[in-house]
Amino acid sequence: MRTRLVPWIILAIVFTLVTGFLVFTEEARSQSLSEYVASGLAQKPDNSMCLSCHQREGMAWPLPSGEVLSLTIDPKQYDQAVHARLSCQVCHTNLTGFPHPENKAQDRRDYTLQYQTTCNQCHPNQAKELADSVHTKLFQEGNRNAPICADCHNPHTQMPIQKTAEGLPAPSEHARIAQTCATCHAAIYDEYLNSVHGSGIIENRNPDVPACTDCHGVHRITDPRTAAFRLSSPQLCAKCHTDERIMSKYGLSTQVLNTYVADFHGTTVVLFEKTDPDQETNKPVCYDCHGVHDIQRVDDPEKGIAIKENLLKTCQRCHPDATTNFPDSWLGHYIPSPERHPLVYYVNLFYKFFIPTVLGGMAIFVISDIYYRLWGRRRRQRGGGAPIPASPSPESAESKIEDESVVAKGPTDQETMSGTESLRSEDDGPVAEDDTQEIAPHDSNPEE
């Protein structure tokens, strides 16, 4: 029996050793390959044949529209770009030899749109997000100038994008992102550049300041003209303005969302967002008061709404009859404290104790009264106490009044004598005949 098992045992041992060796070598090969690629020593494709022509300065192609398409590629820029390890034919699949086949593009836009779906083969997730963006919807509606991948990411010069742990563009990319958007949105970029956000990015490279993609998205860019975007904008602003780590650096309140939602304006907006997200509301959201792309510091003398005159102008957009004292009712996005709005703070503090005391006293009074009326009466009845007389009816009340009047008047002489005889007959029993004779008085006259 043991002799039969020996070959199987040997075969199992050999199989285990071979499998382990193959797994080990595969892991080692993969690790060394990843380290090799990460080190930047991976072999680059041989694009020398293409660059022999396309690296020449001034190489261009005149188009039927009269435009001129530059065909020059800088080898140094391409070697540092993110696509440096891709051969030209990965994207230019129709250019496999020379001379190149005839291209039917009529203008520069036609030529760019020929590569609209080329990026999808390597970036499927980004392509899926882009399909739901407002840019793609505009293109589908017939706007051929709506941006595609190559309009934002030059395939020959696009540098690697630094990202955060969540996969979003790092703050170091904010300035580059704003400048990319400026190619189509130049007027908005000028407003943004002069705002507290834009100047913080372009001039100071402040990592705490939001870029275009922080508010509008990266690839799945939503339409800011819709009611849904308007209603959700307070949550959008709250991403940064409720972050204590960021706001503490600038002495700004993190209660902006709580104070807004507690206000009549914010309560209505939140209600619309939950019940009718597609319905327009006339209640103000953050950018109605602070601005959209031209947001300024609240203490800015010209536009800052911390200045009473500026705040009044802002309120009069919706409340044209607002007077000078109208803004005094606004406490800002700060919770009242002994240092800020002390009168409101102490009034609130008083009512925090006064209202529970009054309501608690009333509750104790009501509970004790219910106890007396229900349980107290039952306990007295079980203890032998005289029952509480019920309220007399109107008939019994009238009879009682008549009896009292009779008692007050007193009995007549006849009624008294009758009563006396009745009482005597009842007490002495039957009277004898001899007892009925009259006894003459002692002082009576015998002759009479």
Salt bridges, closest charged atoms under 4 A:
GLU26 OE2 - ARG29 NH2 3.07
GLU102 OE1 - LYS104 NZ 3.58
ASP107 OD1 - ARG144 NH2 3.41
ASP110 OD1 - ARG144 NH2 2.65
GLU129 OE1 - HIS219 ND1 3.76
ASP132 OD2 - ARG220 NE 3.90
ASP151 OD1 - ARG109 NH1 2.95
GLU173 OE1 - ARG176 NH1 3.30
ASP208 OD2 - LYS249 NZ 3.12
ASP214 OD2 - HIS174 NE2 3.36
ASP223 OD1 - ARG225 NE 2.97
ASP243 OD2 - ARG245 NH2 3.69
ASP263 OD2 - HIS265 ND1 3.53
GLU280 OE2 - ARG230 NE 3.41
ASP288 OD2 - ARG230 NH2 2.77
ASP294 OD2 - LYS303 NZ 3.97
ASP299 OD1 - ARG297 NE 3.18
ASP328 OD1 - LYS308 NZ 3.21
ASP369 OD2 - ARG373 NE 3.12
